[in-house]
Amino acid sequence: MNWLIRAIVGTKNQRQLKKLWPRVTAINDFEKQYQSLSDSQLQAKTEEFRGRIAKGETLDALLPEAFAVVKNAARRFTDSNRMVTVRGYERRWEMVHFDVQLIGGMVLHSGRISEMATGEGKTLVATLPAYLNALTGKGVHIVTVNDYLAARDSEWMGKIYLFLGLTVGCLQHDQSPEVRRQEYGCDITYGTNSEFGFDYLRDNGMATSHEAQVQRGHVYAIVDEVDSILIDEARTPLIISGPATVSKEHEYGKYKTSVDRLVREQFRLCNRLISDAEEALKQNQKEPAGKLLFKVKEGDPKNRRFAKMMEEPSLRKLVEKAELSLYQDTRKEELYALKEDLYFSIDEKGHEVNLSEKGRRFLNPTDENAFTLPDMIKEYADLDNSTLGVDEKNKLRTTIQKNYDDVNERIHAVTQLLKAYCIYEKDVQYVVQENKVMIVDEYTGRIMPGRRWSDGLHQAIEAKEEVSVESETQTYATITIQNYFRLYSKLAGMTGTAETDAAELKEIYKMDVVVIPTNRPILRNDHNDVIYKTKRDKYNAIITEIRSCHEKGQPILVGTVSVDVSELLSRMLKREKIAHTVLNAKFHQQEAEIVDRAGSPGCVTIATNMAGRGTDIKLGNGVAAAGGLHVIGTERHESRRIDRQLRGRCARQGDPGSSRFYVAFEDDLMRLFAANETLTRLMERLGFKDGEDLQAPMLNRAVEKAQKRVEALNFQRRKHTLEYDDVMNKQREIVYGYRNQVLRSENPREFIFEAIDEVVVEKVHGFYPEKGVIDEEDINDLINWVNTTFPLGLTREKVQFEKMSELETSQHLIKLVTETYEVKERHEDPAGLKYLERYTILSAIDRLWQGHLYEMDGLRTGIDLRRYAQKDPLIEYKNEAFQVFSDMWGNVKVEIVGNIFRSASSLMAFEKFLTMLPQKLVHQQLEAFSPTIGQDEQSEPAPAQPSNPEDAVSDILKAMPVRREGRKIQRNDSCPHGKCNAEGKVLKFKNCCGREGVDYCKLG
């Protein structure tokens, strides 16, 4: 039925294309009319369109004419043989928009994704909707995957925009804020996703004035290689970080040697287990041998001896049988006992390493609790029930907290070091250059300068590689790729491979994918995959095929998934005396030139991942007769899109070409995600031997199923990350919105007085009991709070709070504070005071927001443990995140109020203000108001940081927002613990736990 329906009405994609074709005719008709115009007349169309938009005409109505203007400009460049300079090279303009490119431009204008095959001219397509949407004057952002492509495209396509009277900007990594502001001010701005995202974070989370902000809104963006940016890179959020207040870098160096010994000991243990398994097999004890080999799989899955044994179908079957058996519910205890025989177990799919009790004893044989987190709740409860004094209890609380922190840091450092040794491989996930660990993008094969793994992982890898360990960082501002691009009112994208991820793009970004037909039929011959038992056989076969193609003058592009494999193949080709070039994270400087020459006769190019290279491979003379470019994939990537992008490098615009992928059962994709039982049966049935290969459509489907499993797993991870960041995004919108109001306000003082009103009202409410009559003790405490917060110099004789209601007290105090601030204002420089007021608010927001991000990271890390209590971690996270944010936001107002009288635009202004204060305050409480001097005076050096790390930890804990489990307990409420005095009467909180320093109820 589905086939019949499609045959009658067509697919959804065909129906969408059918609606667009009539507009192609209209565009071409207008373009023919414009051919008779002079250059100046054509250029005048831009101002004409802007005028029509100002009068209310829509962009959709203007589309045929605007697209025709852009196409005609390209035609004039081609007809006049115009030479353009792009990245220092002269090239002739030879491009006029095809009809299918006009279709692609309309798809982009409508806020959808245009899937166009490699070589179909996506870079030129973007000029159509970019020009049309830039006519509004609100700015268009064109997002590329690297700085080179941003600069290249802005220079190359920019010639059209400049010719038509638009301005073009380009963001680059090291530009100053002033330059960035100019680039964003242009009609069309090119840049990478990270540059746009980090500018947003700096504007909204770090800028100290409106003039320091560079962006001017998020109206329309076109994302090149949209799947690479919105899907592949979306697994890692954008983070601006700085030096952490407390760095744990010394922990990695401290435990590096121990972890190194632990890993070697596990390697020796696994080799012994393999030897025992071989002995068991000799005695025909298959079940024990299967368990032993499964134990090796858990402890050292990349062990070479183990990998060699897994080439035998019968042994693979033994391990699979043992694994299925042990994961049954009735044998879980046996499974746990088996894992405890190892020092640690490795979960390659989840990127986790779990230390066993045996491993903990190996690392610290003298202390069995060295890697066991203490039960702080029980210890605090025992302490509360003890008869110790308040001072002794406080000291013991500090000791308990310090012990917990020490153990937590120890576990964290060892876990990250184990990941560094067992999961992250040099020349695969990272390279070491200039004494630094540099991350390699797993999808593009490029180095990502300035990027660092978070949560101490980068420091652990630096310790492993024995390079300088850089200070641990703390998050200042962060946002996910998904939430940044969802800021745009209209978002579009283009790529050669989006159809396989259309469901995710629709669900997350609400963008449909439209597959655009090619200008000419594709002549590429895609051969079946060739599957071998071992990588050794696979690489030998690849070299043989390269030699065969090279001898007949056919160019070859070899795609690898890691730097390590590209260098291995390079060494093998050198032994065969076959000239070649290598493009990977270590040799990427001449990327465009290497890719551009890859189509020359007999040229051999080895490239690590071809996603987003952005440069077409054009065939040299005589290459078409030799069969065109031949693409060889050394293994299947975990994403089908990456394989399609590699294949798409050949057979562009009707050229001939061919492709073939080589796969080994030792490849990570096959080892971790393929249906092992099916492959094992197939190997047994065919009698698969060393050096033999398998080629069958069924095997292609098996590989594709494995890729789909990985894609589904990665999608769930990205969705999981987004669900948690959506919670933070709500909070981010509130903080950034308030912060921007302060930045753009001409009168920041109104925000200060709003904070004073809120804080004073809340504080006074805490001192008044429900009956509304305040007692003597509360009056004294209220006066003390007022005098330590504001320079009012109140005394018991001056105020009669007992005669005032709660509302009257609040209004009286607000009036006094306002009058005192007016006195301060008279002695300040007006411009300096405005700066100071704004800075006081921003510094409070930034300091506590950064502390909040730190706390939320900790909450996010441990929230999954709630699963064991049959609770949904996401719901728990939302509830706790709301409470933590509420506390933080309240603390922001408290800090603003507490700092307004502790800052001055100059030392002279502060001294004059002091002379107007009550003398008692000047003599007795002056130390509470040490000033922060504005920028027009030289301030004194900042106080030295605590020399003792323990003191620094204590300072951070004091500064962190307090998280309470229930409602806030007021001073005059009954004690929630129900403590009684001698008469059996429940005490007030201020006379009970409140007196002991317990701020909130800890029951439950």
N, C-alpha and C positions, 0 to 999 in steps of 0.2 A: 504493500500500500504506500509506504514512504517513497519507494522508487517511482510509483505511478504518479503520486502527487507532484514530486519534483519534475517529472517529465512533462506534466501539464502546465504547472504554474512557475516552475523554476525554483532554484534555491533562494534563500534570503539574500545571499550575496548578489545573485543575478538580478533579483528584483531591485535592489538598491542601485546597481549600475545602470539598469534600464531607465531609472528616473533621471539620471544625470546626463545621459548622452544628448538629449535635446539642447541642453545648455552649452555643450561643446560646439554645436553648430552655430549658436548665437555668438559665442566668443570668437570663432573663426570669421564670422561675417563682420563683426566690429573690427577685427584685426586687419582685414582686407581694406576697410575704409581708411584706417589709420596709416596705411602704407603711403598714402598721398600727402600726408601732413609733413611739415618740416620738423626738424628736431625741436625747435622752440615751441611749436604748436603742440607737439606730443607732450613735452614737459609741462606745458600749461594745463594739461588735463589734471594734474595732481591738485592744483589749487581749485580747479573747477569742482572736482570730487569733494574736496574739503568743504567748499561752500554749500554743496548740495546736502552733505551730511549735517551741517549746521542748521539747515532749514528743515531737517527731519527725515531726510531720505535714509533708508536702511542700507546696511552693507550688503545684504542679500540682493537688494535691487540693483546695486552698483556692480555686483560681481562680474557679469559678462564684460562690461566695459573696462573695469579695472584689470581683469586678467588679460584682456586683449592689449591693453597698454603695455603690460609687462612683456607679453610675448612679442609685441612689435619692437620693443627696445632690444630684446635678445636678437631678433632678426636683423636689426640695423647693425648690431655689433658684428654678427656673422658676415653679412654682406660687405661690410667695410674692412673685413680681415683685421679687426681691431686686436692689438696686442695688449695684454694685461699683465701686470707684475703681481705674482702671488708667491709670497714667502721668499722673495729674492730671485725668483725664476720668471723668465718671460714665456708666456704661452698664448697661443692664438685662440680667440673666442670662436668656438665652433658648435654652439648649442642654440637650438630653437625648440621650444616646447612641443612635444608630440601630443596627440590627442589624449593618450592614456595619462600623460602627465597633467593635463588640464583636469582630468577626472580626479587624479590624486590630490590636486590643489583644492578642489571643491570638497573632498572628503576632509581634508585638514581644516578648512574654514568652518566646517560644520561641527568641529570638536570631536572627531573620530580618529581612528588609527588607519593609516593608509599602508597596507602591506604591498611593497613593490620589490620585485626580484633585484638582486645585485646587478648593477650596471644600467638600471632603468632611469638613473638621474634623479634620485631623491633630493640631492642638494639643490638642483635647479627648481624642483617642484615647490620647495619651501618659499621661493621668491614670490609666488602668486598670492597665497593667503597672507604672507608677511606684509606685502605692499598694501593689500586691501585693508587689513586691520590696523596698520600703522597710520592710515588716513585719519583715524579718530584723534590722534595726538596723545593717546594714553600709554603708548609704549608696547612693543612686542618683544618677547624674549624667545630667542632660538637657542635651545639647549643641546650641546654636543657632549661627546664622551671624554674629550681631552682638550688641553689648551691649544695644541697644534691645530686641530680641526676647527676650533673656534676662531683662531687667528686666520687660518687659510680661507674659511668660508666667508668671514667678514670682509676680507680683501677681495676675494674672487666674486662672490655674489653681490658684494657691496658696490661694485661698479654699476650695476643696474639701478640700485636704490639711489646712488648719488646722481646718476644721470637723470633720474626722474624727480629729483629735488628733495629726497628724504635724507636724514642723517643716520649714520651707522656707528655703533659703538662695539667694543670688544673687551671683555673682562679677561685679565690674565692674573696669574697667581700672586705676583709681587707688587701689584699696583697700590698706590696710596689711596686713602679715603677720598681725597679731593679728586683724583683721576677717576675713581669708581663712580663718584657722583655725576661727573660729566658723561661717562659712558652710559649710565642709566638714563640720563636726560635725553639721549638720542631716540629717534623714532623706532629704531630696531637695534637690539642689543644681543650680541652673541656671547656665550660663555658656557662653562661646564655646570653640571647639576650641583657640584659641591660649592662652586663659587657663588651661585645664586643662593643656595641654602645657608652657607655660612654668613653671607651678607645679611640675610634675614635675621639670623641669630644675633649678629653684632648690632644691627639696628635696634632690635627690640629688647635685647637682654643685656647690652653692654654700653650702648651710646650714652653719653652724659649731656648731650644737647641735641636739639632738633637739627642743627646744622651738621652734626656729625653723622646723621643718618644718610644713607646713599640711595636706597631704593625708593621708588615712588608709586608702588602698587603692584598688584598681581592681576592683570586683566586678561592677557592671552599669551600662551606659550606653545611653541612647537618643539617637541622633544625628538631629536634624531636618535636612532637606535633605541626606540622607546622601550622595547622589551629588556634591553641590557640595563637601562637606567631605572625604570619603574619596577622591574622584577628582580633582576640579578643583584643590583646594588641596594635594593630595598631591605635586604637582610641585615644591613649594618646601618644604624642611625647616624646622623651627622652630629658630632659632638665637638664643642669648643671647650677645651680644658686648660688648666693651668697647674702650677705646682701645688701638690697636696700639702695641707698644713702639717700632717704627719706622714712621712714617707716610710714605707716598709721595705725599701730596696735592700736593706741590710739582711732581711730575713732570707731572701733568695740566695745570697752569697753564703749565708750561714748553713743552709740545708742543701746546697747544691751538691756538695761532696757526698753526703749521706744518700741522697736520691740517686746519684750516679752509681753508687755501690749497690743500691737496691735494684736498679734496673739491670745491672750486670748479673746480680744474683738470680733474678727472675729468668734471665736468658739462660743461665746455666741450669736452673731447675727445669725449664721447658725442654732443653736438650736431653736431660736425664729422663724426662717423661717420654720423649720420643724414642729413646733407646729402650725403655721398658715396654713401650708399645710394640716395637719391633720384635722383642723377645716373646711377648705374648702372641704375636702373630705367628711366629715360628712354631709355637705350641698349639696353634689353632684356637687360641682363646680370643675369639672375635669381640665379644661384648666388653671384656675388660680393656682390650686395645682401643675400642671405640671411645670409651670413657676417658682414657688417657689422652687420646688425640683431641677430644673435645676440650679437655682441660688446657691443652696447648693453644687451641683456638681462642680460648678465653684470655689466656695470659700473654701470648705472643703471636697474634694472628699473622704477622708478616715474617715469621721465622722461615728461613730459606729451606731448611730440611722438611719442615711441615708442608710448605708450598710444593716441594718436589713430590712428597707422598700423596698430596691431593690431586696429582696428575693421574693417579690410578683410580678408575671409576669405582672399583670395589671398596677402596679405602674411603673415598668420598661418601659412599653409601653408608659405611659404618659410622662415620662421624655424624651424618644427618640423622641416622636412626637413634644414636645416643642422645643427640640434642633434643629431638622430638620426645623421647622417652623422659628425659630429666625435666622438661618444662611442663609435664603433666602436674596437676594440682596435688596428686597423691605422693609425688616424689620431690616436692619443693625443698623439704628439709635435706634430702640427699644432694640436691643442686647447691644449696647454700654451703653445705659441708665441703663439697667439691671445690667451690670457689675459695673457701677459707684455707685450702691447702696451698693456694697461690699467695704471693705477696701482694698482688693487686690484680684486678681484672679490667680489661679494656673493652669499652663499647665504642667501636669505630663509627657506627651510624649516628649515635648520639653525641660523639666527641667528648666522652666522659671516661675518667679513670677512677676506679673505686679501690681505695686502700683497704686491705683485709686486716684482721686482728694479728695475723702472722707478720704482715708488713709493718704494723705499728710497733710490734715488739722488736722487730729488726732495727727500726729507726731509733727507738729509745727503750732498750731492755731494762733499764733501772726504774722507769716510771710507767706503770701500766695505764695511768690516766693522762699521759702526755698528749694524747690525741682524742680525748673524750671530753666533750663540752660539759661543764658543770651545770647542775640543775639550779639556776639562779632563783627561780620562784620558791623552791623548797628552802634554799639557804636564807633568802630574805624573810620567809615566813618564820623559820626558826629564830632568826635574829629579832624579829618583832616580838616574839613570845618570850624572849629572854628578859632577865632582870637587869641588864647592863644599862649604864647611863647613856644620855643622848650623845655625848662626845664619843664614847667608845663605840656606840652603834654606827655613828657616821664614819668612823675610821674603818670599821669592819666592812661597811657597805662599799667603801672605796677599794678595799682589798679584794672583795668578791668580784667587783666590776673589773678590776685590773687582771685578776686571774682568768676571768672569762675572756677578756680581750686577748690575753697572751695565747691561750689555747686556740682561740678562733683564728688568730693571725698565723699560728703554727700550722694548723690544718689547711688554711688557705694557701700558704706558701708552698707546702708539700704537694697539694693537689695541682696547683698550677705548674710546678716543676715536672710532675709526672706527665701532665698533658704535653708540655714542651718536649719531653724525651720520647713519648710513645705515640703521639698523634701528629705533631707538627714536624714536617720533614724539611730539611734544608734543600734549597733549589726546587722545591715543590710549592709549599705555601709561602716561603720567604727566601731571600738571598742575603748574604752578608757582603756589604760594600763599604769601604772606608770606615771600618770598625763600627758599623751600624747594621742593625737588623732591619731590612726593608721588606715590607709586605708586598707580595705579588698577587695581583688581581686574578682570581681563579678563572674568570670568564674572558679576560682580554690578554692575559699574560704580561701586563705592564706592571712596572713598579708604581706604587702609590706613595709618593713622597709626602711626609708629614703625617701619614696615617699610622696609628698605633693601636694594637689590640688593647682592650680595656681590662679592668679588674685584675691588673698585675700580670696578665699572661705575657705581655711584651717583655716585661722585666725578667720573667722566668726564662724566656727564650734567650735573652741577652746573657743571663747567667750561664745558661747551657752552652752557648757559643763562646763564652769567655771574652766578650766584648764589654765595653764600658756600660754599666747598668745605669740608665737615666732615671731621674727622679720619678716617682709615681705621681700621677696626675689626679686632679679632682675636676669633676664636671662643672663648668660654669653655665653652659647653655646647651640644649640638645633638642633635636626634632628628628622624626623619621622621614625618610624620603617620601613615603606615602602622604603623610600629613602636610609636608611642605607643598607638594604639587597639588594637593586638594585645596590650597589657598586660591588657586587661579579660578577666575570666573569662567574661563573657557580654556580647555586643555586639549591639545591634539598631539599626534605622534606619527612617526613613520619609521618603518623598518622593513627588512626582507623576511622576517620570521616572527610573526606575532600570532598566527592562527592557532598554534598549539597551546597558547596560553590565553586564548580569547576569553575563557570563562573567568579567569582571575582578573584580567584587565577590566572586565565588565563589573565584577562584584566589588572590586576595591575602588576603581576610578570612574565607574559609570561610562566607560568608553567602548563603543562597538568597533570591531575590526572589519574593514572592507578590503578584500583581496582585489588588487588592480591587475587586469590582464597585461601581459608583456607586449611591448611594441612589435617584437618579432617572435616567432615560435622558438622555444628552447630546444636545442639540439643535443643537450648533455646526455651522455650514456652513464647511468648510475648502476655499477656492477653490484652483485650480491656481496655481502660481507664475507671475508675469509677468516675462519676461526681456527686457531691452533691451540694445542695443549699448553705450551709454555711461551713466555715472552721471548726467550732465546730463539725459538723457531720462528716466531712472528717477525722479529727484527731482521733475521737472515732473509726471510721472504721479501720484506720491504726493500732491502738493499738490492736483491736480485731484480725486483721490478723497476727500481730507480735506474739501475744499470741498463736494463733493456730499453726503457724510454729515452734515456740520455743518448744512447748509441744511434737512435734514429732521429735525433734532433728535436724531440718533443720536450717542452718545458714541464717541470714537475714542481708542484707545491706540496710540501709535506707538512701536515698539521699535527702538532703534538699538544698534550695537555699540561706539560710541565717543562721547566728549564732543564731538569735532570735528563729527561728523555731526549730533548733536542741536542744536548751536548753528547749523549751516548751515540746517537745516530751520526752526528758530525764526526766523531772519532772513527766510526766504522766506515764512513765515506772517505775519510782521509786515507785509511788503509787501502781502500779500493782505488785511490788516486782519482776520485771524482770531484771536480771543482764545485763548490757550493757556497751559499751565504746563509748565515744564521740570524734570525730575528727573534729575540726573546728579551726577558727583563734585564739581562746583562748587556745586550747589544741592541738597544732600541733607538739610539740617537738618529740613525739614518733610516728610520722606519719607512717614510714615504718613498724614498729613492729605491729601497730594497724591493718593496712591493711593486713599484712601478716597473722595475726591470724583470719581474718574475715571469713575464710572458715572452722573454727573448728565447731564441732557438737554443735547446739543450740546457737552459738555465735550471739549476736545482736550488730551491729555496726551502729552508726549514724554518717554520714559524710556530711559536707557541701561542695557540689560540688566535683565531682571525676575527673574532667578534669586534665590530666597531672600528676596523682599521680605516675605513673611510676613503680608501684609495682603490680605484679600479685597476685590474690587471688587463692591460691591452696586449694583444698578440702581436709578435714581431713578424717580419717577412718570412713567408714559407711555413709558418707554424701551423696554419689552418690545414695545409695539406698533410702535415705529420700527425693530425688528430687533435690539434688544439691543446690547451692546457690540461694536464692530468693531475688531479688532486688525490693525494693519499692521506688518509686519516690513520694515525698510529694506534688509536683506540677510540672507542665510543665515549663521548663526554656524557656526564650525568644528565645534561639537558639536551633534548633533541634539537632545540633551536641553534645551539652552538655547532652541531654537526651540519645542519642545513646551511648555516652561514658559511662554513668551510666549503661545502659543495658548491654554494652559489658563487664562489670566486671564479669558477670557470663557466664557459658557454654564455657570456654576456652578449646581449643584442644580436642573437642569432649565430654567434660564433660556435664552432664545434668544441667539444670538451668531454672529459670523462672523469669519473671518481670511483674510488674503492676504499673501503674501511677494513682495517685489519684488527682482529680481536683475539685475545688470549684468555683462557680460563683463569689466569692469574691476575688479570686486570681487576682493579678495585670494584668497578661496576658489576662485573660478572661474579666476583667473589662475594660481594655483600648483598646484591639485590636481585640477581638472576634467580629463576626458579630452578634451584640446584637439583631437585629430584628429577625433573624432566631432562635436564642436560646430562645428568649421570646415566639415566637409562639410555639416552641416545648414544652416549660414548660407548656404553657396553654393547649395544646392538650393532654398532658400526665397527667395533674393534679398533677404536681410535688409538693410533700409535704416535710416537715421537716423530716430528717432521712432517706428519700428514696434516692436511687441511680439510676443513668441511665448508661447503658452500651450499646453502639451501634457503629458499624463502622462509621456511619454518624457523630457521635460526635467526633470520632478520627480525621476525616477529617476536622471538624470545628476547632479543636484545632491546627491542622497542618497549616491550612490557617492563623490562628492568628499568629503563629510563623513565617510564611513566610512574613507576613506584617512587623513584627518587624525586621526580617533579611534584608528586602529590605530597611527599614528606616535606619538601622545601616550602611548598605552598602553605601547609599547615604551620610551619615555623614562622613564615612571614605574617600569616594571619594572626598567629598567637602574639607576635611582637606588636602588631598593629592594635590588637584589642587592648593590650596593656598601655600602649602609648596613647590611645584614645582617652584614657582616664587622665593621663598627664596633659593631654592636649587641651582639655577643658580648663585645667588649672593654668596652663600656659596662656590661654586666651585671656583669662582674668588678669593675670599678673602683667602680661605685655600690654593689654589694653589700658590698665591703670597707669602703667609706666609711661606709655605714649601720651596719655592725657597730661601727665606732669611735664613731660618734655616740651609739649607744644603749648602749654598754658602760658599766658602772659602774666598770670598772677598765681604762682605756686603756693603762696601763703594760704589761699583758701583751702588747699588740701591739708595743710598743717592744722588749721583751726577745726576742720572736720575731724581730724584724728584726735585733737584735744577734746572735742565734745564727746566722741565715742569712748575714749579711754577714761576720762573723768567720770562719766555716767556709770560705766561698768565697775570701776574701782569703788566708787561711793556705794553702789548697790551691794557690793560685797561686805561693807562694814555695817550696813543697816539690817537688823533682823526683820522677820516678817511683820512684827507688830509695829514697826516704824519708829521705835524708841531706841536711840543709841546709848550704850552705857559708857562709863568713864574710860574703861580700857580701850574700847574701840575708838573713842575720840582721840586718845593719845596716839594710837596706831595710825589713824587717818592723818593726823597732823604730821607725824613722822614721815609718812609716805609722800605727802604733799611737799614737805621741805626738802626731801632728798630728790624729788623729781623736778621741782620748780624753785627758783630763788625768791620765795615769798616771805620767808622768815616768820611764819605763823607761830603764835604761842597760845597756850591754853587761856590766857587772860584776854587775848584779842578776839577769839572766836567763841561762839556759843552754839555749837552744833546740836546740843541737846534740845534747843528751842526751835530747831529747823526741821522741816520734813526732808526726806531723801531728795526730792526734786529741788527744794530751796538750797540745800547744801551744794548740789551739783551746779546749779546756776550761779551761786555765789563764788565757787572756786573757779568756774570758767571765766567769770567776770574779772577776778583778780589776776588770773593768768594772762588774759587779753590785755589788761591795763599794763602789766609788767612788760609784756612783749612790745607794747607801744613805746615804753621808756627805752627799751633796747633799740628799737628802730630809729629813734631820734639820734643815736650816737653812731649809727652804721652808715657806710657808703651805700646809697640806694642800689647801684648796679651790683656791688659786691654782695649785698644782702640777698638780692634775688637769686644770684648764683648759689649762695650758701643755702638758701631755703630749698632750692631744687636739689642740690647735692645731698642735703640731709635726708630728703625723702628717698632719693635713688639709692644712696648707700645702704639705707635700711632694707629696701626691697632686695637689692642685689645680694647682700650678705646672707640674709635669711633664706632667700630663694636658692642660693647655692647650697646652703646647709640642708634645705628641704630636698634638693635633688640627691644629695648624699644619703639622706635618710631613706628616700624612696628607692634608691638602688639597693639598700640593705633589705628593705621590705620586700622588694621584687625578688631578690635572691632566695629568700627563705619561705616565700608564700606557698610554694608547691608542696611543702611538707603538710599543709592543711588537708591534702588528699587523704592522708592516713586517718584523719578524723572524720572522713566521709563528708567533707565540705568542698564546695567549688572554690578553687583558689582565686579565680577571677572575681567572683562576688565578694570574697573576703578582702581581696585587694582593693576593690572599689570602696567598700565600707571603711576600711582603715585609711585609705588614701584621702577620703573626704574628711575624716576626723583630724588627720595629721595636717592637712592643708588649712582647715579651719583654725587650728592652733597657730600655725605659722602666720596666717594672715592677721590674726589678732596680735601676734608678737611684733609684726611689722609696724602696726599703729603705735604700740607701746614704745618701740625703739625710736620712732620719729618724735614722739612726745618727749622722751627722755633726753634727746640730743639737741633740741631746739635752743636751749639756753647754754649748751656746752660748746657752742661754735661761734665764731666771730669773723668778720671780714678783715680785721686787723687787730693787732695786740693793743693799739691805742684805743680802739673802739671798745674792746673788752674792758680795759681799765676804767674808761669813763663810765661804762655801764655799772661797774662794781661800786663806784662812788655813790650811785643813786640807790643802792640796795640798803635794806635795814642793817645797822651796824652789827647786830647780833649774828646775822647770817654771814657777814663778811668775816667776822672773827672766828666763828665756830664751824661753819659748814662750807667754807670756800673750796676745800679740797674736793667736794662733790661736783664742782663745776669747772674743772680744768678745761681750758678752751681748745677747740680745733680752729687754727688760724686759716683764713682764706688765702687765695692764690696771690694776693698783692703784698703779703708779708712772708718773710722767711720763717718757716715753722721749725721748732726744735726737732732733733732726731727722734725717730720712733723708738719706743722702749725696746730693749733687746728681747729676742725670743727666748723662751725658757730653755735653759741648757739641758734640763732633764726631760727626755721624751715622755716620761710619765706625767710630768706637769702639763706638757702640751696636750696629751690625751685628755687630761682632766679639764683643761680649758675648753677643748672642743665639746666635750660632753655637757659642760655648763652652758655653752652657747647654742646647743642644739634645741630646737623646739621640743617642748614636753608633750609626750603622747599619753593621753589618759584613756582608760578603758570605758568609763561611764561618764555621767555628767560631772561638771565642775562642782566641788563642794565649797560652799561659802562659809565664811568664818563663824557665823552665828547659827548654822545648821546643826542639827544633832549629829553626833559622830556616827558614821555609817557602820563602824565596827561594833557599836553597841556597848562601848566601855562605860562602866558605871562608877560613881563615887561611893562613899561610905553609906550614904542614905539610900542607895539603890536607884538613884536618879541618873539618867543618861546624860553625859557631859556634852557641852557644845564642842564642835570640831576644833575651835581655837584653843580650847583648854585641854584637848585630848591629843589626837594624832597630829593636829595642826601645830601644836606646841613642839612636837618631836620632829617637825620638818617634813612630814608626809603631806604632799600637796593634794593628792587625788586618791580617791578610793581604789584600793587594789583588790577588792573582794572578787571572787570568781576567777 
